[in-house]
Amino acid sequence: MTDNSRPGEIVLTEDPGLLPPDAGLVYIGSIETPWDDRHACPRSGGRSNEICTIHVDGRFAEGLKSVESCSHLIILYWMHEARRDLVVQAPAFDSTTHGCFALRTPVRPNPVSLSVVKLISVDGATLTVRGLDCLNGTPLIDIKPYFPANDSVPDATVGWHGRRTHPERRSIDL
């Protein structure tokens, strides 16, 4: 892997993807989006109006029972093309470095990402949604209902984000 790190970033000497796994994830489907290049993907699904399709593997289709009654879902997916070796990063919107666990970047030891999506329709094992930010063909890990009373914390803060050095640059990758 080519190291194209920014100043102040810390790269692991061993690729976490080559370490023995501690959990056996099963991809339960795949996600179809309009983006084939990671630079074209939106920085946050919540700001995307693009319609995307989630294909659940037929073996797990029964798990979709009652999903049609949900207005919004939490989608967990594996950012399969993301680097896994960068633990301290210098985001383009800040000259200060931050640990990967203080950012929403897909670049992390386990590139699990999530989006809260609006469910538009369900057709068998296929969900049509709005609000994703991943590449076409991204592996699907899980689907959960979004409960506003449990999942929304209006007074939550990310202190460093308000002090970033380039606030004029649009950032939503917290």
Backbone as numpy.savetxt, mean C-alpha at the origin, in Angstrom:
# Nx Ny Nz CAx CAy CAz Cx Cy Cz
21.12 -5.75 -6.65 20.27 -4.57 -6.65 21.16 -3.33 -6.65
20.86 -2.39 -7.49 21.62 -1.15 -7.57 21.24 -0.25 -6.41
22.27 0.31 -5.75 22.00 1.21 -4.63 21.93 2.64 -5.17
20.73 3.15 -5.30 20.53 4.53 -5.75 19.94 5.34 -4.60
20.54 5.17 -3.43 20.04 5.82 -2.22 20.33 7.31 -2.23
19.50 8.05 -1.49 19.70 9.48 -1.29 20.60 9.66 -0.07
21.23 10.84 0.07 22.09 11.07 1.24 21.34 10.84 2.55
22.01 10.17 3.47 21.45 9.91 4.80 20.64 8.64 4.91
20.37 7.98 3.79 19.59 6.76 3.84 20.45 5.59 4.30
19.83 4.61 4.91 20.54 3.43 5.39 19.97 2.20 4.68
20.87 1.47 4.03 20.51 0.28 3.29 20.96 -0.94 4.08
20.10 -1.92 4.21 20.48 -3.17 4.87 21.53 -3.88 4.04
22.43 -4.60 4.70 23.47 -5.33 3.96 22.94 -6.66 3.43
21.85 -7.16 4.01 21.25 -8.40 3.56 19.82 -8.14 3.14
19.43 -8.61 1.97 18.09 -8.40 1.45 17.09 -9.20 2.28
16.12 -8.51 2.95 15.13 -9.24 3.76 14.34 -10.26 2.97
14.23 -10.05 1.68 13.50 -11.00 0.84 14.21 -12.34 0.71
15.49 -12.38 1.08 16.25 -13.63 1.00 16.35 -14.33 2.34
15.85 -13.70 3.40 15.87 -14.32 4.73 14.75 -15.35 4.84
14.91 -16.35 5.72 13.82 -17.31 5.88 12.56 -16.60 6.38
11.41 -16.93 5.81 10.18 -16.26 6.23 9.71 -16.73 7.60
9.05 -15.83 8.30 8.46 -16.16 9.59 6.98 -16.49 9.45
6.37 -16.08 8.35 4.95 -16.31 8.12 4.77 -16.76 6.67
3.82 -17.61 6.48 3.54 -18.08 5.13 2.32 -17.37 4.57
2.53 -16.25 3.92 1.41 -15.52 3.31 0.89 -16.28 2.10
-0.39 -16.18 1.90 -1.03 -16.76 0.72 -1.68 -15.61 -0.03
-1.32 -15.46 -1.29 -2.00 -14.46 -2.10 -3.39 -14.99 -2.40
-4.40 -14.16 -2.14 -5.78 -14.61 -2.33 -6.37 -14.10 -3.63
-5.56 -13.42 -4.43 -6.02 -12.90 -5.70 -5.04 -11.89 -6.25
-5.52 -11.09 -7.18 -4.67 -10.07 -7.79 -5.49 -8.82 -8.05
-4.76 -7.73 -8.26 -5.40 -6.43 -8.45 -5.08 -5.91 -9.85
-6.12 -5.47 -10.52 -5.99 -4.90 -11.87 -6.15 -3.39 -11.78
-5.10 -2.67 -12.18 -5.13 -1.21 -12.15 -4.66 -0.67 -13.50
-4.81 0.62 -13.73 -4.32 1.19 -14.99 -2.82 1.46 -15.01
-2.10 1.16 -13.93 -0.70 1.58 -13.83 0.26 0.40 -13.99
1.12 0.48 -15.01 2.15 -0.53 -15.25 3.53 -0.05 -14.83
3.64 1.22 -14.44 4.91 1.81 -14.03 4.72 2.43 -12.66
5.62 2.13 -11.72 5.43 2.61 -10.34 5.45 4.13 -10.24
6.12 4.80 -11.18 6.15 6.27 -11.15 4.81 6.87 -11.58
3.99 6.09 -12.26 2.67 6.56 -12.69 1.61 6.35 -11.60
1.90 5.48 -10.63 0.93 5.21 -9.56 0.71 6.45 -8.72
-0.51 6.65 -8.26 -0.73 7.76 -7.32 0.00 7.49 -6.01
0.37 8.55 -5.30 1.09 8.40 -4.03 0.17 7.95 -2.91
-1.11 8.03 -3.12 -2.08 7.54 -2.14 -3.36 7.19 -2.88
-3.89 6.02 -2.57 -5.11 5.59 -3.22 -6.29 6.50 -2.95
-6.32 7.12 -1.79 -7.42 7.99 -1.42 -7.59 9.19 -2.32
-6.56 9.51 -3.07 -6.63 10.65 -3.98 -6.83 10.23 -5.43
-7.05 8.95 -5.64 -7.23 8.45 -6.99 -8.70 8.20 -7.27
-9.15 8.63 -8.43 -10.52 8.37 -8.86 -10.61 7.23 -9.86
-9.46 6.60 -10.14 -9.44 5.52 -11.13 -10.21 4.31 -10.62
-10.92 3.67 -11.52 -11.64 2.44 -11.21 -10.66 1.28 -11.35
-10.62 0.41 -10.33 -9.73 -0.74 -10.34 -10.54 -2.00 -10.05
-9.97 -3.13 -10.39 -10.67 -4.40 -10.23 -9.84 -5.33 -9.36
-10.49 -5.94 -8.41 -9.85 -6.92 -7.54 -10.41 -8.28 -7.91
-9.51 -9.19 -8.27 -9.91 -10.55 -8.64 -9.53 -11.48 -7.50
-10.53 -12.02 -6.82 -10.29 -12.97 -5.73 -10.25 -14.36 -6.34
-9.24 -15.13 -5.96 -9.09 -16.49 -6.43 -10.36 -17.27 -6.06
-10.83 -18.10 -6.96 -12.06 -18.85 -6.75 -12.10 -19.66 -5.47
-10.94 -20.13 -5.02 -10.89 -20.92 -3.78 -11.32 -20.10 -2.57
-11.24 -18.78 -2.68 -11.57 -17.90 -1.55 -12.85 -17.11 -1.79
-13.54 -17.38 -2.88 -14.73 -16.61 -3.26 -15.81 -16.63 -2.19
-16.00 -17.73 -1.48 -17.02 -17.80 -0.43 -16.75 -16.80 0.68
-15.49 -16.39 0.83 -15.12 -15.41 1.85 -15.67 -14.02 1.56
-16.21 -13.82 0.36 -16.79 -12.53 -0.02 -18.25 -12.39 0.41
-18.80 -13.43 1.02 -20.20 -13.36 1.44 -20.42 -12.13 2.33
-21.38 -11.32 2.02 -21.79 -10.08 2.71 -20.91 -8.88 2.41
-19.84 -9.05 1.63 -18.98 -7.91 1.28 -19.79 -6.85 0.52
-20.75 -7.27 -0.27 -21.54 -6.30 -1.04 -22.27 -5.31 -0.16
-22.44 -5.63 1.13 -23.13 -4.72 2.04 -22.21 -3.62 2.59
-20.93 -3.71 2.28 -19.95 -2.73 2.78 -19.78 -1.59 1.78
-19.78 -0.37 2.25 -19.53 0.75 1.34 -18.04 0.93 1.08
-17.21 0.59 2.09 -15.76 0.75 1.98 -15.07 -0.50 2.54
-13.90 -0.78 1.98 -13.12 -1.93 2.40 -11.67 -1.52 2.63
-10.99 -2.27 3.47 -9.54 -2.13 3.62 -8.92 -3.23 2.77
-8.06 -2.84 1.85 -7.41 -3.80 0.97 -5.93 -3.85 1.34
-5.43 -5.04 1.63 -4.02 -5.26 1.93 -3.39 -5.96 0.73
-2.24 -5.47 0.30 -1.59 -6.04 -0.87 -0.09 -5.99 -0.74
0.58 -6.81 -1.53 2.02 -6.98 -1.50 2.64 -6.19 -2.65
3.41 -5.16 -2.31 4.04 -4.32 -3.32 5.26 -5.07 -3.87
5.00 -5.97 -4.78 5.96 -6.96 -5.26 7.17 -6.40 -5.99
7.13 -5.16 -6.42 8.29 -4.58 -7.11 9.05 -3.58 -6.24
8.69 -3.46 -4.98 9.35 -2.50 -4.09 10.67 -3.05 -3.55
11.62 -2.15 -3.33 12.86 -2.51 -2.64 12.51 -2.95 -1.22
13.33 -3.83 -0.66 13.08 -4.32 0.70 14.27 -4.08 1.62
15.26 -3.35 1.15 16.51 -3.24 1.90 16.78 -1.85 2.48
15.86 -0.92 2.38 16.08 0.45 2.82 15.31 0.71 4.11
16.02 0.93 5.23 15.34 1.10 6.51 15.26 2.55 6.96
16.19 3.40 6.51 16.11 4.85 6.76 16.08 5.51 5.40
15.10 6.39 5.21 14.86 6.97 3.89 14.82 8.48 3.94
15.15 9.08 2.80 15.07 10.53 2.63 13.97 10.80 1.61
12.75 11.04 2.05 11.67 11.28 1.10 11.93 12.53 0.26
11.42 12.54 -0.94 11.61 13.67 -1.84 11.02 14.96 -1.28
10.06 14.85 -0.38 9.38 16.03 0.15 9.99 16.53 1.46
11.14 15.95 1.88 11.75 16.36 3.15 13.25 16.08 3.09
14.07 17.01 3.52 15.51 16.78 3.53 15.95 16.03 4.79
15.05 15.78 5.71 15.32 15.00 6.91 15.03 13.53 6.62
15.88 12.65 7.09 15.63 11.22 6.91 14.67 10.71 7.98
13.98 9.63 7.64 13.02 9.01 8.55 13.12 7.50 8.41
12.83 6.78 9.48 12.79 5.33 9.41 11.59 4.88 8.58
11.74 3.75 7.93 10.66 3.26 7.06 9.36 3.05 7.82
9.44 2.79 9.13 8.21 2.55 9.89 7.52 3.85 10.29
8.12 4.99 9.98 7.48 6.29 10.20 6.95 6.85 8.89
7.05 6.07 7.82 6.61 6.48 6.49 5.59 5.49 5.95
4.83 5.92 4.93 3.89 5.03 4.26 4.48 4.48 2.96
5.75 4.62 2.78 6.42 4.14 1.57 6.30 2.62 1.42
6.24 2.11 0.19 6.26 0.66 0.00 7.65 0.07 0.21
8.66 0.92 0.26 10.04 0.46 0.44 10.26 0.17 1.93
10.26 -1.12 2.28 10.35 -1.57 3.67 10.66 -3.05 3.66
11.08 -3.63 4.79 11.42 -5.05 4.78 10.29 -5.96 4.29
9.06 -5.68 4.67 7.90 -6.41 4.16 6.99 -5.40 3.47
7.00 -5.38 2.14 6.26 -4.35 1.41 4.75 -4.57 1.37
4.16 -4.59 2.56 2.71 -4.70 2.68 2.13 -3.29 2.60
1.13 -3.12 1.81 0.49 -1.82 1.70 -1.00 -1.99 1.92
-1.66 -0.85 2.18 -3.10 -0.90 2.37 -3.74 0.35 1.79
-4.96 0.18 1.40 -5.78 1.31 0.96 -7.19 1.08 1.47
-7.84 2.18 1.79 -9.27 2.13 2.07 -9.93 2.48 0.74
-10.76 1.57 0.24 -11.38 1.76 -1.07 -12.89 1.87 -0.94
-13.49 2.54 -1.92 -14.95 2.57 -2.04 -15.34 1.39 -2.91
-16.22 0.56 -2.39 -16.71 -0.58 -3.15 -17.80 -0.11 -4.10
-17.57 -0.34 -5.38 -18.54 0.07 -6.40 -19.48 -1.08 -6.75
-18.91 -2.27 -6.92 -19.76 -3.42 -7.23 -19.03 -4.72 -6.94
-19.85 -5.78 -6.84 -19.35 -7.13 -6.66 -20.00 -7.99 -7.73
-19.19 -8.73 -8.47 -19.70 -9.64 -9.48 -18.97 -10.97 -9.30
-19.59 -11.89 -8.57 -18.93 -13.15 -8.26 -17.71 -12.91 -7.39
-16.55 -13.28 -7.89 -15.30 -13.12 -7.14 -14.52 -11.88 -7.60
-15.22 -10.95 -8.24 -14.59 -9.73 -8.75 -15.20 -8.51 -8.09
-14.34 -7.68 -7.53 -14.77 -6.43 -6.90 -14.32 -5.26 -7.76
-15.19 -4.32 -7.97 -14.82 -3.08 -8.64 -14.76 -2.01 -7.56
-13.62 -1.31 -7.51 -13.38 -0.37 -6.42 -12.75 0.92 -6.93
-12.75 1.92 -6.08 -12.06 3.19 -6.34 -11.20 3.47 -5.11
-9.90 3.85 -5.34 -9.06 4.27 -4.23 -7.78 3.46 -4.05
-7.30 2.79 -5.09 -6.07 2.02 -4.97 -4.87 2.80 -5.51
-3.68 2.34 -5.14 -2.44 3.01 -5.56 -1.33 2.01 -5.85
-1.66 0.95 -6.57 -0.67 -0.10 -6.81 -0.58 -0.45 -8.30
0.46 -1.19 -8.62 0.68 -1.60 -10.01 -0.32 -2.65 -10.46
-0.56 -2.68 -11.74 -1.38 -3.72 -12.34 -0.73 -5.07 -12.03
-1.51 -6.03 -11.57 -1.00 -7.35 -11.27 -0.49 -7.51 -9.84
-0.70 -6.51 -8.99 -0.25 -6.59 -7.60 -0.96 -7.73 -6.88
-0.21 -8.56 -6.13 -0.84 -9.65 -5.38 -1.70 -9.12 -4.22
-2.86 -9.72 -4.07 -3.81 -9.38 -3.01 -3.55 -10.27 -1.80
-3.45 -9.63 -0.60 -3.21 -10.38 0.63 -4.50 -10.58 1.42
-5.31 -9.51 1.56 -6.50 -9.64 2.39 -7.48 -8.52 2.08
-8.73 -8.75 2.49 -9.81 -7.77 2.38 -10.49 -7.73 3.73
-10.72 -6.52 4.25 -11.40 -6.37 5.53 -12.44 -5.26 5.40
-13.52 -5.34 6.15 -14.50 -4.24 6.12 -13.91 -3.02 6.83
-14.25 -1.86 6.33 -13.84 -0.61 6.98 -14.96 -0.20 7.93
-14.63 -0.10 9.22 -15.57 0.34 10.23 -15.21 1.76 10.65
-15.98 2.78 10.27 -15.62 4.16 10.59 -15.40 4.39 12.08
-16.21 3.79 12.93 -16.06 4.01 14.37 -14.76 3.42 14.91
-14.25 2.37 14.30 -13.02 1.72 14.75 -11.79 2.19 14.00
-11.92 2.45 12.71 -10.76 2.67 11.85 -10.39 4.12 11.63
-11.21 5.05 12.07 -10.93 6.46 11.89 -10.52 7.08 13.23
-9.39 7.76 13.22 -8.90 8.46 14.41 -8.64 9.91 14.00
-9.66 10.77 14.03 -9.52 12.13 13.50 -8.43 12.98 14.16
-8.10 12.71 15.42 -7.10 13.54 16.07 -5.69 12.93 16.05
-5.47 11.88 15.25 -4.14 11.28 15.13 -3.17 12.26 14.48
-1.91 12.19 14.85 -0.90 13.10 14.29 0.35 12.33 13.87
1.09 12.90 12.95 2.42 12.46 12.55 3.28 13.71 12.67
3.90 13.89 13.84 4.58 15.14 14.18 5.62 15.60 13.18
6.46 14.70 12.68 7.51 15.13 11.76 6.94 15.68 10.46
5.76 15.22 10.05 5.20 15.63 8.75 4.89 17.13 8.72
4.48 17.68 9.84 4.22 19.11 9.92 5.49 19.95 9.92
6.64 19.31 10.17 7.92 20.02 10.21 8.79 19.72 9.00
8.24 19.08 7.97 9.08 18.71 6.83 9.64 19.94 6.15
10.77 19.77 5.49 11.50 20.91 4.93 10.99 21.36 3.57
10.24 20.55 2.90 9.70 20.91 1.58 8.17 20.80 1.59
7.49 21.57 2.46 6.03 21.41 2.57 5.28 21.76 1.29
5.93 22.50 0.38 5.24 22.84 -0.86 5.13 21.63 -1.78
5.98 20.62 -1.58 5.88 19.41 -2.37 4.75 18.57 -1.81
3.90 18.14 -2.66 2.74 17.38 -2.23 3.16 16.00 -1.73
2.78 15.70 -0.53 3.11 14.41 0.03 1.94 13.86 0.81
1.66 12.60 0.58 0.68 11.92 1.40 1.21 10.56 1.81
2.48 10.30 1.50 3.10 9.05 1.95 3.62 9.27 3.36
2.77 9.15 4.32 3.18 9.30 5.70 3.83 8.03 6.15
